[in-house]
Amino acid sequence: MRILVATDAWRPQVNGVVRSLEHLAAEAPAFGAHISFLAPQGFRTVPLPGYGEIRLSLASPGAVKRAIVAARPDSVHIATEGPIGWMTRHVCQRDGYSFTTSYHTRFPEYVAARLPVPLEWSYSVLRRFHNSGAGIMVGSPTLKKELEARGFQNLMLWSRGVDTHVFRPRIERPLAWTRPVFLFVGRLSVEKNISAFLALDLPGSMVVVGDGPLRARLEAEFPNVHFLGVRTGEALAEVYASADVFVFPSLTDTFGIVILEALASGLPVAAFPVMGPLDVIGQSECGCLDMNLRRAALSALGICRERCRAYASNFTWRESARQFIENIKHAHEA
């Protein structure tokens, strides 16, 4: 089976969508599938206002059609609702290609955090986008339930995984900070709600990995916090292994792959009891979910690190790829 994935999110971006797609492509051959990508490379791009590191592709219908014809896909999957996603949807509808989509990001909430745009207006646009396909993949049962209530149809679960070989506990901590060490990993932007973490009165050290439009402001406002910038692979794994608690302050993330990376590294999680943490942590007792984030962070210090590591091993990229491919088959058989 040949699957063409159209995505606006691609390298050099560092985010959960890109990582999910990279692992999907690596694991798909085990299930007799080959994944190719229709991505921003090859198109002229312009920077997204407020997110200069994210480029928007100026894709034409002709260019997208040529890419589809060249890929000769058995199925088209649209991963994002950006310019490439919308143009691919247009060409698929025009030329009779069946397609599926995935819902990674709560754009209505992100837009509402910046502009006076009612949530229902944004959700109306997204319903139109996603309901025109053969199925919509979502990362968690909570998101599935929420979108069903908003009129989204043909929803299918597609979970995520973690590389437990890279993200693992270490006998000796590679990096030394005053303990306990409270860690955040993610994009430094308004929707991540990172100030809710950095403003906490916590003992020890606060460490932040990531970059984004808020970095300069946050560094000036919180001079005692260790800002490390973007780290990936082994360099990121060393930071996880050197921390004591992973703090996830987002109120809008739909899943949170970084939560799995932290758990695989033996880190308990402190978060608000909202979508993402509720679904990933569940009843595992590997984190503290509390509307009082300081209380959650301090309580998480007492959680067994071995339990966190064992629980994370249940989330594999192989299983994630299996779910994705089964969803594709099911959507086109319906």
Secondary structure, DSSP 8 states (H G I E B T S, - for coil): -EEEEE-S--TT--SHHHHHHHHHHHHGGGGT-EEEEE-STTS-EEEETTEEEEEEE---HHHHHHHHHHH--SEEEE--SSHHHHHHHHHHHHHT--EEEEE---HHHHHHHHS---HHHHHHHHHHHHHTSS-EEES-HHHHHHHHHTT--SEEE------TTTS---SS-SS--SSSEEEEES--SGGGTTHHHHTS--SSEEEEE---TTHHHHHHH-TTSEE-----HHHHHHHHHT-SEEEE--SS-SS-HHHHHHHHTT--EEE-SSTTHHHHHTTSSSEEE-SSHHHHHHHHTTS-HHHHHHHHTT--HHHHHHHHHHHHHHHHH-
